[in-house]
Amino acid sequence: MKSKGFTLIEFIIVVTIVSTLSIIAIPVYKKYIEKAKTSQKGVLIEKTLN
């Protein structure tokens, strides 16, 4: 008899993998957003000076 669905161990492994990826991705994403905002501010300053 084969059951459908995940076992608890499989679920814990998936949660661990997703958590690890998010720990890596969130700081990278924040740096990307900050760099984009800084770049946008530079463009706006250039437009107002010209």
Backbone as JSON, one array per atom type, in Angstrom:
{
  "sequence": "MKSKGFTLIEFIIVVTIVSTLSIIAIPVYKKYIEKAKTSQKGVLIEKTLN",
  "N": [[0.85, -1.18, 0.0], [0.76, 2.03, -1.02], [1.35, 5.26, 0.14], [0.21, 8.61, -0.4], [1.74, 11.84, -0.66], [3.98, 13.84, 1.42], [6.58, 12.76, 3.62], [7.43, 13.45, 7.05], [10.17, 13.9, 7.33], [10.97, 14.47, 4.69], [9.57, 16.86, 4.34], [10.82, 18.49, 6.28], [13.4, 18.59, 5.2], [12.92, 19.97, 2.8], [12.01, 22.44, 3.8], [14.32, 23.27, 5.11], [16.1, 23.57, 2.94], [14.82, 25.62, 1.47], [14.88, 27.65, 3.38], [17.66, 28.04, 3.64], [18.3, 28.94, 1.05], [16.84, 31.33, 1.02], [18.12, 32.76, 3.03], [20.5, 33.3, 1.79], [19.66, 34.68, -0.51], [18.16, 36.99, 0.23], [19.87, 39.11, 1.36], [21.4, 39.65, -0.95], [19.43, 40.5, -2.72], [18.57, 42.82, -1.38], [20.88, 44.42, -1.61], [20.92, 44.73, -4.37], [18.54, 46.19, -4.79], [19.13, 48.54, -3.34], [21.31, 49.48, -4.82], [20.05, 50.0, -7.25], [18.3, 52.05, -6.49], [20.13, 54.04, -5.75], [21.37, 54.48, -8.2], [19.2, 55.45, -9.66], [18.72, 57.83, -8.29], [21.03, 59.24, -8.96], [20.63, 59.6, -11.7], [18.38, 61.25, -11.66], [19.45, 63.53, -10.41], [21.33, 64.32, -12.33], [19.61, 64.99, -14.41], [18.25, 67.19, -13.35], [20.3, 69.03, -13.09], [21.03, 69.56, -15.68]],
  "CA": [[0.0, 0.0, 0.0], [1.59, 3.23, -1.16], [0.65, 6.46, 0.56], [0.51, 9.83, -1.14], [2.13, 12.97, 0.16], [5.33, 13.92, 1.93], [6.83, 12.34, 4.99], [7.89, 14.56, 7.86], [11.58, 14.13, 7.02], [11.01, 15.17, 3.4], [9.11, 18.23, 4.57], [11.87, 19.21, 7.01], [14.49, 18.83, 4.25], [12.49, 21.04, 1.88], [11.99, 23.7, 4.56], [15.73, 23.63, 5.34], [16.66, 24.05, 1.67], [14.21, 26.91, 1.16], [15.42, 28.62, 4.35], [19.04, 28.34, 3.27], [18.29, 29.77, -0.15], [16.36, 32.68, 1.35], [19.17, 33.42, 3.81], [21.49, 33.77, 0.81], [19.07, 35.55, -1.52], [17.62, 38.25, 0.74], [20.88, 40.18, 1.37], [21.76, 39.97, -2.34], [18.31, 41.27, -3.26], [18.6, 44.15, -0.76], [21.97, 45.17, -2.23], [20.47, 45.05, -5.72], [17.54, 47.27, -4.69], [19.83, 49.76, -2.91], [22.11, 49.95, -5.95], [19.12, 50.55, -8.22], [17.82, 53.34, -5.96], [21.25, 54.98, -5.84], [21.53, 54.79, -9.62], [18.07, 56.28, -10.04], [18.93, 59.16, -7.71], [22.05, 59.88, -9.77], [20.02, 60.01, -12.96], [17.51, 62.4, -11.39], [20.31, 64.68, -10.14], [21.87, 64.76, -13.62], [18.53, 65.62, -15.2], [17.94, 68.52, -12.81], [21.42, 69.93, -13.32], [21.12, 69.9, -17.11]],
  "C": [[0.89, 1.24, 0.0], [0.78, 4.46, -0.76], [1.08, 7.66, -0.28], [0.92, 10.93, -0.18], [3.57, 12.85, 0.64], [5.42, 13.31, 3.33], [7.35, 13.56, 5.75], [9.34, 14.9, 7.55], [11.72, 14.87, 5.69], [10.59, 16.62, 3.55], [10.17, 19.06, 5.27], [13.04, 19.54, 6.08], [14.13, 19.96, 3.3], [12.5, 22.39, 2.59], [13.42, 24.18, 4.81], [16.36, 24.19, 4.08], [16.11, 25.43, 1.33], [14.74, 27.98, 2.12], [16.83, 29.02, 4.01], [19.11, 29.23, 2.04], [17.82, 31.19, 0.15], [17.37, 33.45, 2.17], [20.23, 34.0, 2.87], [20.89, 34.86, -0.08], [18.63, 36.91, -0.98], [18.68, 39.35, 0.82], [21.3, 40.61, -0.05], [20.68, 40.84, -2.97], [18.3, 42.69, -2.68], [19.71, 45.01, -1.35], [21.58, 45.61, -3.63], [19.48, 46.22, -5.71], [18.21, 48.58, -4.31], [20.65, 50.35, -4.05], [21.21, 50.58, -7.02], [18.59, 51.91, -7.77], [18.89, 54.41, -6.08], [21.45, 55.42, -7.28], [20.42, 55.72, -10.09], [18.22, 57.7, -9.51], [19.97, 59.93, -8.51], [21.5, 60.38, -11.08], [19.14, 61.23, -12.74], [18.33, 63.67, -11.12], [20.88, 65.22, -11.45], [20.83, 65.49, -14.45], [18.23, 67.03, -14.67], [19.07, 69.52, -13.03], [21.54, 70.35, -14.78], [19.96, 70.69, -17.58]]
}
